[in-house]
């Protein structure tokens, strides 16, 4: 992985994510160079300085985009709003849950993204998934049908620290749309808008989220609100979603295929390893972050909850096609966990483990170092599997 900050994996991962999701190297360099020295003080220190530096680049883009839009240059304006949203999002992701500006920064990333969507005419709209007296926020990307039928649909879920906006930046929904597959991007409890702006905390029994998502798809398809086939629903989860999605597919039988984009077979075990400083953390302020996500007051309470986050005794209940992708050099989640998920998924009629190695890239966590080719690989598998199930 490209290490812009040679001693700081977490900050460098934000750089790589930005470069792989449409950021420009000159703009990213301008955002990072002022905090190069600060990066040497560890992951946690100086994240507010990092946000200010990235925000300065984003704000310049916003001013330029507004001028372009006023002059009628809608395409150029939309592109600049997109990159301003991307940079704001990546910088917000690195902040402490206790940082006072966090919710405003996150809302800013949403508003900028929808300025891009409006100007670009992308077929994306906001959607609400009713859930236990509240709702999970999502974005629905309507693909054009390739055969005159309602399209299949993939539900996409986050991991520990990503957002539905990052799903859009990743180009995965766009790759699915090129193959005639729609996408429902969802901030489940513990992630994105559901956590930041609604206070919804994560839980281990993710089949309850899946049921809510499938219910919404079925009702919206029946009413004609979305043009999808409710009999062809897939589920893709990346990072901690590599636990969330397989767990859901094991027990919510309306899901017809599932992908773990980065395995997470025994996340609780990984947390105990992190207590001993094993592996890399995904975000700064790590213990504050995980306690925020899971609604725990102490590290001990969190670790007791994390022990439930395992696919041991679960993946053998998956009875649909199951793809696991993983980077051979993932510094957060060891490749052995991908092998465990594959070995135990004995009742899947089509189980596949795809490990990306040094010769092709995609070796890091969720293949973030070479992300778009991996997104294309997964999209191809999803398309081919839906065709086999027709």
C-alpha positions in Angstrom: 0.0 0.0 0.0 1.2 3.5 -0.8 2.3 5.0 2.5 2.1 8.8 2.1 2.7 9.1 5.8 5.6 6.5 6.2 5.0 5.9 9.9 1.2 6.2 10.0 -0.8 3.3 8.5 -4.2 4.7 9.5 -3.7 8.2 7.9 -2.1 6.6 4.8 -5.1 4.4 4.4 -7.3 7.6 4.0 -4.9 8.8 1.3 -5.2 5.5 -0.6 -8.9 5.4 -0.2 -9.2 8.9 -1.6 -6.9 8.1 -4.6 -8.8 4.9 -5.4 -12.2 6.6 -5.2 -11.6 9.5 -7.6 -9.4 11.9 -5.7 -6.6 13.8 -7.5 -3.0 13.4 -6.4 -2.2 17.1 -6.5 -5.2 18.0 -4.3 -4.4 15.1 -1.9 -0.8 16.2 -1.7 -1.9 19.7 -0.9 -4.1 18.4 1.9 -1.5 16.1 3.4 1.8 18.0 3.1 1.0 20.5 5.9 0.4 17.6 8.4 3.3 15.4 7.4 5.2 16.2 10.5 2.1 15.8 12.7 1.6 12.3 11.3 4.8 11.1 13.1 3.2 11.6 16.5 0.9 8.5 16.1 -2.6 7.9 14.8 -4.5 9.8 17.5 -2.6 13.0 17.8 -3.3 15.8 15.4 -6.4 14.4 13.7 -8.1 17.8 14.1 -5.1 19.4 12.3 -5.6 16.8 9.5 -9.2 17.7 9.2 -8.5 21.4 8.9 -5.9 20.8 6.2 -8.2 18.5 4.2 -11.1 20.9 4.7 -9.0 23.8 3.3 -8.7 21.9 0.0 -12.3 20.9 0.0 -13.4 24.5 0.6 -11.4 25.7 -2.3 -13.1 23.1 -4.5 -16.5 24.2 -3.2 -15.8 27.8 -4.1 -14.7 26.8 -7.6 -17.7 24.5 -8.0 -20.1 27.2 -7.0 -18.5 29.6 -9.6 -18.7 26.8 -12.3 -22.3 26.1 -11.5 -23.2 29.8 -11.7 -21.5 29.9 -15.1 -23.5 26.9 -16.3 -20.6 24.5 -16.2 -22.6 21.8 -14.5 -20.3 18.8 -15.3 -17.2 20.5 -13.9 -19.0 21.8 -10.9 -20.4 18.3 -10.2 -17.0 16.8 -10.3 -15.6 19.3 -7.9 -18.4 18.8 -5.4 -17.8 15.1 -5.6 -14.1 15.5 -4.7 -14.9 18.0 -1.9 -17.3 15.5 -0.5 -14.8 12.6 -0.7 -12.1 14.6 1.0 -14.4 15.8 3.7 -15.7 12.3 4.3 -12.2 10.7 4.6 -11.0 13.4 7.0 -14.2 13.1 9.1 -13.6 9.4 9.4 -10.4 9.9 11.3 -11.8 12.1 14.0 -12.5 11.2 17.6 -16.2 10.5 18.5 -15.7 13.3 21.0 -14.7 15.9 18.5 -17.4 18.6 18.5 -17.3 19.2 14.8 -17.9 15.6 13.8 -21.6 15.7 13.0 -21.4 18.9 11.1 -18.5 17.6 9.0 -20.4 14.4 8.2 -23.5 16.3 7.2 -21.3 18.5 5.0 -20.0 15.4 3.2 -23.6 14.3 2.5 -24.7 17.7 1.3 -21.7 18.0 -1.1 -22.3 14.5 -2.4 -25.9 15.3 -3.3 -24.8 18.5 -5.0 -22.7 16.2 -7.2 -25.6 13.7 -7.7 -28.0 16.6 -8.7 -25.6 18.0 -11.2 -24.4 14.7 -12.6 -28.0 13.3 -12.9 -27.0 10.1 -11.2 -29.9 7.7 -10.6 -29.6 7.8 -6.8 -32.0 8.9 -4.2 -32.3 8.8 -0.4 -34.5 6.1 1.1 -35.5 5.2 4.7 -35.8 1.6 5.9 -38.2 1.4 8.9 -36.4 -0.2 11.9 -37.6 -0.7 15.5 -39.3 2.7 15.9 -36.7 4.5 13.9 -35.2 4.0 10.4 -31.9 3.1 8.7 -30.9 5.7 6.1 -29.9 4.5 2.7 -29.3 5.5 -0.9 -30.9 3.6 -3.7 -29.2 3.3 -7.1 -31.6 2.3 -9.8 -29.9 0.4 -12.6 -31.3 0.3 -16.1 -32.7 -3.2 -17.0 -30.6 -5.1 -19.5 -33.4 -7.6 -20.3 -36.7 -5.7 -19.9 -37.3 -7.3 -16.5 -37.1 -5.6 -13.0 -33.4 -5.7 -12.0 -31.8 -7.8 -9.3 -30.8 -5.7 -6.3 -27.8 -5.9 -4.0 -28.0 -4.6 -0.4 -24.6 -3.1 0.6 -23.5 -2.8 4.2 -20.6 -1.0 5.9 -18.0 -2.1 8.3 -16.9 -0.5 11.6 -16.1 2.9 10.4 -17.3 3.5 6.8 -20.5 5.1 5.5 -22.9 4.8 2.7 -21.2 7.8 1.1 -18.0 5.7 0.9 -20.0 3.0 -0.9 -21.0 5.5 -3.6 -17.4 6.8 -3.9 -16.1 3.2 -4.2 -17.8 2.9 -7.7 -19.2 -0.5 -6.7 -22.9 0.5 -7.2 -21.9 1.9 -10.5 -20.1 -1.3 -11.5 -23.3 -3.3 -10.5 -25.4 -0.8 -12.6 -23.3 -1.5 -15.6 -24.3 -5.1 -15.2 -28.0 -4.3 -14.8 -28.1 -4.7 -11.0 -29.5 -2.0 -8.6 -28.0 -1.3 -5.2 -29.4 -0.3 -1.9 -26.6 1.3 0.2 -27.5 1.2 3.9 -26.0 2.8 7.0 -26.9 0.1 9.5 -26.9 0.7 13.2 -23.4 1.5 14.4 -22.3 3.1 11.1 -22.6 6.3 9.1 -25.7 8.4 9.5 -27.4 5.8 11.6 -24.8 6.2 14.3 -23.7 9.8 13.9 -27.0 11.5 13.5 -29.5 9.0 14.9 -27.6 7.3 17.7 -28.4 3.7 16.5 -25.8 1.3 17.9 -24.5 -1.9 16.4 -25.6 -5.4 17.4 -24.4 -9.0 16.7 -27.7 -10.4 15.3 -27.6 -8.7 12.0 -30.4 -10.8 10.5 -32.8 -8.2 12.0 -31.3 -5.5 9.8 -31.5 -7.8 6.8 -35.1 -8.5 7.4 -35.9 -4.8 7.6 -34.0 -4.2 4.3 -35.7 -7.0 2.5 -39.1 -5.9 3.8 -38.5 -2.5 2.4 -37.4 -3.9 -1.0 -40.5 -6.1 -1.2 -42.9 -3.3 -0.3 -41.3 -0.8 -2.6 -41.2 -3.2 -5.5 -44.8 -4.2 -5.0 -45.9 -0.5 -5.0 -43.8 0.3 -8.1 -41.6 2.7 -6.2 -38.5 0.8 -7.3 -38.1 -1.4 -10.3 -36.4 -4.5 -8.8 -37.1 -8.2 -8.5 -37.6 -9.1 -4.8 -36.9 -12.7 -5.7 -33.3 -11.7 -6.6 -31.7 -10.0 -3.6 -28.0 -10.2 -2.8 -26.1 -8.9 0.2 -22.5 -7.5 0.2 -20.7 -6.4 3.3 -17.1 -5.1 3.5 -14.7 -5.0 6.4 -16.8 -5.7 9.6 -19.5 -6.3 7.0 -17.6 -9.5 6.4 -19.2 -10.6 9.6 -22.5 -8.7 9.3 -23.4 -10.0 5.9 -22.7 -13.7 6.3 -24.4 -13.7 9.7 -27.5 -12.2 8.1 -27.6 -14.5 5.1 -27.3 -17.5 7.4 -30.7 -16.7 9.0 -32.6 -14.4 6.6 -33.4 -16.9 3.9 -34.9 -14.3 1.4 -31.3 -13.3 0.6 -30.2 -15.3 -2.4 -26.4 -14.7 -2.4 -23.9 -13.1 -0.1 -20.4 -11.6 -0.4 -17.9 -11.0 2.4 -15.7 -8.3 0.9 -12.9 -8.9 3.4 -13.6 -11.7 5.8 -14.3 -11.2 9.5 -14.9 -14.6 10.8 -14.1 -14.0 14.5 -14.0 -10.3 15.1 -14.2 -10.8 18.9 -11.0 -12.7 18.8 -9.4 -9.9 16.8 -10.4 -7.4 19.5 -8.6 -9.3 22.2 -5.6 -9.3 20.0 -5.8 -5.6 19.7 -5.7 -5.2 23.4 -2.2 -6.8 23.0 -1.4 -4.4 20.1 -1.7 -7.1 17.4 -2.4 -5.9 13.9 -3.3 -2.4 12.7 -6.3 -0.4 13.8 -8.7 0.9 11.1 -9.2 4.3 12.7 -7.5 6.6 15.3 -9.0 6.8 18.8 -9.8 3.1 18.4 -11.2 2.1 21.8 -13.4 5.3 22.0 -14.6 4.5 18.5 -15.6 0.9 19.1 -17.3 1.7 22.4 -19.3 4.4 20.5 -20.3 2.0 17.8 -21.5 -0.7 20.2 -22.9 1.5 22.9 -20.4 0.3 25.6 -19.4 2.4 28.6 -16.1 0.5 29.3 -13.6 -1.5 27.3 -14.5 -4.6 29.4 -18.1 -4.2 28.5 -17.2 -3.8 24.8 -15.0 -6.9 24.8 -17.8 -9.0 26.3 -20.1 -7.8 23.5 -17.4 -8.4 20.9 -17.2 -12.0 21.9 -20.6 -12.6 20.3 -19.3 -11.3 17.0 -18.1 -14.6 15.5 -19.2 -16.8 12.6 -18.2 -20.0 14.4 -21.4 -22.1 14.4 -23.0 -19.6 12.0 -21.7 -20.0 8.4 -22.7 -23.6 8.1 -26.3 -22.2 8.1 -25.6 -20.3 4.8 -27.5 -22.2 2.1 -26.9 -19.7 -0.8 -23.9 -18.9 -2.9 -21.2 -17.3 -0.8 -18.1 -15.4 -2.1 -15.3 -14.4 0.3 -12.5 -12.0 -1.0 -9.5 -11.1 1.0 -6.1 -9.5 0.6 -3.1 -11.7 1.4 -1.4 -8.9 3.3 -4.4 -7.5 5.2 -2.8 -5.8 8.3 -6.1 -5.5 10.1 -7.8 -9.0 9.7 -5.5 -11.9 9.1 -6.2 -14.0 6.0 -6.7 -17.1 8.3 -10.2 -15.7 9.0 -11.1 -15.9 5.3 -10.0 -19.5 5.3 -12.1 -20.2 8.4 -15.3 -18.8 6.8 -14.7 -20.8 3.6 -13.9 -24.0 5.4 -17.0 -23.8 7.6 -19.5 -22.8 4.9 -20.1 -26.4 4.0 -23.8 -26.0 3.1 -23.4 -23.2 0.5 -24.0 -24.6 -3.0 -21.4 -22.3 -4.4 -18.7 -21.2 -2.0 -15.7 -19.4 -3.3 -12.6 -17.9 -1.6 -10.6 -15.4 -3.7 -7.4 -14.2 -2.2 -5.7 -11.2 -3.9 -1.9 -11.5 -3.8 1.2 -9.3 -4.4 1.3 -10.0 -8.1 -2.1 -8.3 -8.7 -2.5 -5.9 -5.8 -5.6 -5.7 -3.6 -3.6 -7.2 -0.8 -4.6 -4.8 2.0 -7.8 -4.6 4.0 -10.9 -4.9 1.7 -8.3 -4.6 -1.1 -8.3 -0.8 -0.6 -4.9 -0.6 -2.3 -6.3 -1.7 -5.6 -10.0 -1.4 -5.0 -11.8 -0.9 -8.3 -10.5 -4.1 -10.0 -11.7 -6.0 -6.9 -15.1 -4.2 -7.1 -15.3 -5.3 -10.7 -14.5 -8.9 -9.7 -17.2 -9.0 -7.1 -19.7 -7.4 -9.5 -19.0 -10.0 -12.1 -19.5 -12.8 -9.5 -22.8 -11.3 -8.4 -24.0 -11.0 -12.0 -23.0 -14.5 -13.0 -24.5 -15.9 -9.8 -27.9 -14.2 -10.4 -27.8 -15.5 -14.0 -27.2 -19.1 -12.6 -30.1 -18.7 -10.2 -32.6 -17.4 -12.9 
